[in-house]
Amino acid sequence: MRTIAHLYEYYSDAAAAVGDLEKAGIPHKDISIISSDTAATQSDPDVTPAGAGAATGETVGAILGGGTGLLAGLGVLAIPGIGPVLAAGWLVAVITGAGVGAAAGSLLGALLGIGVENEQAQLFAEGIRRGGALVTVRIADSKYDAAERIFENHGPVDPIVQEKLFRQSGWTP
């Protein structure tokens, strides 16, 4: 199994990628999405704002028209250094420490723990902090190319360009 991770500027693009990954037969248990609460609720009118309960992990209400699949299971999670996010999937268990104590509570630690390079992991964490959405998938080598095409069809951010933009605004990893 390999892990693919892509950052999207908008929740709606990330959600569309998740939908297409599911349509391609990738099991829900192998897909994750993490998005800043603000980005998701602003870009998708069917997502209920988290409101005051964001840090408590309450489940978000009406998701994508009562949807099925991974997006129907979106919940709110507070990640130190990032804040409240909408999240679903296997990476949530890694972040919350289910079986991976060293990464508990840390998006950066979780990403490093699943094999994402340090610079990329820092970029992803900053991207989510700034309103982006991260989609990850655990995939068999035989399905890797097809999954990458799905990701690319939905316009993930270019990590090199994004890092330059972040640095121009004063970010240092």
One Martini backbone bead per residue (centre of mass of N, CA, C, O) as a GRO file, in nm:
protein
  173
    1MET     BB    1   0.098   0.036   0.020
    2ARG     BB    2   0.007   0.367  -0.055
    3THR     BB    3   0.045   0.724  -0.022
    4ILE     BB    4  -0.178   0.989  -0.098
    5ALA     BB    5  -0.135   1.356  -0.118
    6HIS     BB    6  -0.366   1.642  -0.139
    7LEU     BB    7  -0.402   1.984  -0.196
    8TYR     BB    8  -0.670   2.217  -0.154
    9GLU     BB    9  -0.819   2.523  -0.168
   10TYR     BB   10  -1.100   2.369  -0.189
   11TYR     BB   11  -1.341   2.173  -0.068
   12SER     BB   12  -1.499   2.106  -0.330
   13ASP     BB   13  -1.258   1.969  -0.471
   14ALA     BB   14  -1.203   1.753  -0.259
   15ALA     BB   15  -1.487   1.625  -0.261
   16ALA     BB   16  -1.476   1.542  -0.561
   17ALA     BB   17  -1.237   1.353  -0.531
   18VAL     BB   18  -1.367   1.162  -0.331
   19GLY     BB   19  -1.604   1.076  -0.510
   20ASP     BB   20  -1.422   0.955  -0.739
   21LEU     BB   21  -1.275   0.749  -0.567
   22GLU     BB   22  -1.531   0.593  -0.492
   23LYS     BB   23  -1.625   0.534  -0.788
   24ALA     BB   24  -1.343   0.366  -0.834
   25GLY     BB   25  -1.342   0.167  -0.559
   26ILE     BB   26  -1.248   0.311  -0.313
   27PRO     BB   27  -1.244   0.272   0.000
   28HIS     BB   28  -1.335   0.456   0.268
   29LYS     BB   29  -1.102   0.342   0.461
   30ASP     BB   30  -0.876   0.484   0.240
   31ILE     BB   31  -1.005   0.770   0.302
   32SER     BB   32  -0.928   1.126   0.343
   33ILE     BB   33  -1.049   1.434   0.511
   34ILE     BB   34  -0.921   1.775   0.555
   35SER     BB   35  -1.085   2.077   0.679
   36SER     BB   36  -1.149   2.371   0.721
   37ASP     BB   37  -1.435   2.491   0.840
   38THR     BB   38  -1.459   2.749   0.671
   39ALA     BB   39  -1.421   2.632   0.387
   40ALA     BB   40  -1.657   2.429   0.387
   41THR     BB   41  -1.898   2.623   0.463
   42GLN     BB   42  -1.850   2.828   0.223
   43SER     BB   43  -1.842   2.609  -0.033
   44ASP     BB   44  -2.093   2.445   0.117
   45PRO     BB   45  -2.432   2.470   0.172
   46ASP     BB   46  -2.470   2.163   0.306
   47VAL     BB   47  -2.290   2.258   0.535
   48THR     BB   48  -2.278   2.271   0.867
   49PRO     BB   49  -2.193   2.467   1.095
   50ALA     BB   50  -2.018   2.417   1.392
   51GLY     BB   51  -1.965   2.629   1.590
   52ALA     BB   52  -1.928   2.598   1.932
   53GLY     BB   53  -1.856   2.266   1.899
   54ALA     BB   54  -1.580   2.220   1.753
   55ALA     BB   55  -1.390   2.101   1.997
   56THR     BB   56  -1.582   1.828   2.062
   57GLY     BB   57  -1.660   1.638   1.804
   58GLU     BB   58  -1.898   1.690   1.657
   59THR     BB   59  -2.136   1.614   1.442
   60VAL     BB   60  -2.222   1.689   1.139
   61GLY     BB   61  -2.483   1.738   0.972
   62ALA     BB   62  -2.577   1.833   0.675
   63ILE     BB   63  -2.431   1.633   0.426
   64LEU     BB   64  -2.457   1.633   0.111
   65GLY     BB   65  -2.765   1.558   0.100
   66GLY     BB   66  -2.734   1.298   0.291
   67GLY     BB   67  -2.509   1.137   0.221
   68THR     BB   68  -2.276   0.913   0.114
   69GLY     BB   69  -2.007   0.808   0.249
   70LEU     BB   70  -1.748   0.979   0.370
   71LEU     BB   71  -1.889   1.269   0.386
   72ALA     BB   72  -2.115   1.172   0.591
   73GLY     BB   73  -1.872   1.147   0.830
   74LEU     BB   74  -1.831   1.422   0.911
   75GLY     BB   75  -1.629   1.593   1.151
   76VAL     BB   76  -1.521   1.749   1.441
   77LEU     BB   77  -1.183   1.879   1.491
   78ALA     BB   78  -0.916   1.950   1.708
   79ILE     BB   79  -0.606   2.104   1.608
   80PRO     BB   80  -0.316   2.177   1.697
   81GLY     BB   81  -0.238   2.483   1.524
   82ILE     BB   82  -0.526   2.490   1.353
   83GLY     BB   83  -0.799   2.380   1.462
   84PRO     BB   84  -1.092   2.355   1.334
   85VAL     BB   85  -1.215   2.059   1.165
   86LEU     BB   86  -1.299   1.873   0.896
   87ALA     BB   87  -1.339   1.508   0.930
   88ALA     BB   88  -1.237   1.198   0.754
   89GLY     BB   89  -1.104   0.894   0.827
   90TRP     BB   90  -0.801   0.738   0.887
   91LEU     BB   91  -0.636   0.997   0.977
   92VAL     BB   92  -0.792   1.055   1.236
   93ALA     BB   93  -0.676   0.819   1.402
   94VAL     BB   94  -0.389   0.923   1.393
   95ILE     BB   95  -0.433   1.202   1.524
   96THR     BB   96  -0.584   1.079   1.791
   97GLY     BB   97  -0.401   0.801   1.856
   98ALA     BB   98  -0.496   0.540   1.720
   99GLY     BB   99  -0.204   0.357   1.754
  100VAL     BB  100  -0.040   0.661   1.754
  101GLY     BB  101   0.098   0.828   2.000
  102ALA     BB  102   0.305   1.038   1.869
  103ALA     BB  103   0.061   1.184   1.686
  104ALA     BB  104  -0.115   1.300   1.888
  105GLY     BB  105  -0.285   1.593   1.772
  106SER     BB  106  -0.099   1.585   1.504
  107LEU     BB  107  -0.069   1.648   1.181
  108LEU     BB  108   0.231   1.636   1.136
  109GLY     BB  109   0.278   1.364   1.279
  110ALA     BB  110   0.087   1.200   1.101
  111LEU     BB  111   0.223   1.254   0.828
  112LEU     BB  112   0.498   1.143   0.905
  113GLY     BB  113   0.385   0.856   0.991
  114ILE     BB  114   0.286   0.802   0.669
  115GLY     BB  115   0.543   0.936   0.484
  116VAL     BB  116   0.559   1.231   0.480
  117GLU     BB  117   0.736   1.477   0.411
  118ASN     BB  118   0.821   1.741   0.597
  119GLU     BB  119   0.770   1.977   0.397
  120GLN     BB  120   0.493   1.875   0.305
  121ALA     BB  121   0.355   1.861   0.581
  122GLN     BB  122   0.382   2.164   0.644
  123LEU     BB  123   0.222   2.259   0.399
  124PHE     BB  124  -0.042   2.116   0.465
  125ALA     BB  125  -0.093   2.243   0.741
  126GLU     BB  126  -0.096   2.536   0.637
  127GLY     BB  127  -0.321   2.498   0.429
  128ILE     BB  128  -0.539   2.433   0.636
  129ARG     BB  129  -0.508   2.682   0.816
  130ARG     BB  130  -0.583   2.864   0.539
  131GLY     BB  131  -0.844   2.675   0.410
  132GLY     BB  132  -0.789   2.403   0.321
  133ALA     BB  133  -0.765   2.067   0.163
  134LEU     BB  134  -0.712   1.724   0.253
  135VAL     BB  135  -0.622   1.433   0.062
  136THR     BB  136  -0.622   1.085   0.139
  137VAL     BB  137  -0.465   0.769   0.023
  138ARG     BB  138  -0.484   0.424   0.027
  139ILE     BB  139  -0.286   0.233  -0.213
  140ALA     BB  140  -0.240   0.032  -0.457
  141ASP     BB  141  -0.016   0.009  -0.701
  142SER     BB  142  -0.233  -0.064  -0.929
  143LYS     BB  143  -0.401   0.230  -0.848
  144TYR     BB  144  -0.224   0.484  -0.850
  145ASP     BB  145  -0.261   0.625  -1.130
  146ALA     BB  146  -0.569   0.659  -1.112
  147ALA     BB  147  -0.569   0.833  -0.857
  148GLU     BB  148  -0.394   1.065  -0.966
  149ARG     BB  149  -0.593   1.149  -1.188
  150ILE     BB  150  -0.817   1.230  -1.002
  151PHE     BB  151  -0.673   1.447  -0.851
  152GLU     BB  152  -0.592   1.622  -1.105
  153ASN     BB  153  -0.892   1.679  -1.202
  154HIS     BB  154  -0.921   1.882  -0.923
  155GLY     BB  155  -0.682   2.085  -0.865
  156PRO     BB  156  -0.428   2.083  -0.712
  157VAL     BB  157  -0.186   2.211  -0.556
  158ASP     BB  158   0.119   2.349  -0.605
  159PRO     BB  159   0.376   2.310  -0.391
  160ILE     BB  160   0.579   2.517  -0.503
  161VAL     BB  161   0.391   2.758  -0.531
  162GLN     BB  162   0.273   2.756  -0.244
  163GLU     BB  163   0.534   2.801  -0.090
  164LYS     BB  164   0.598   3.076  -0.211
  165LEU     BB  165   0.342   3.218  -0.112
  166PHE     BB  166   0.382   3.168   0.188
  167ARG     BB  167   0.662   3.306   0.211
  168GLN     BB  168   0.566   3.590   0.112
  169SER     BB  169   0.372   3.598   0.384
  170GLY     BB  170   0.593   3.477   0.621
  171TRP     BB  171   0.641   3.183   0.603
  172THR     BB  172   0.785   2.928   0.822
  173PRO     BB  173   0.869   2.593   0.881
   0.00000   0.00000   0.00000
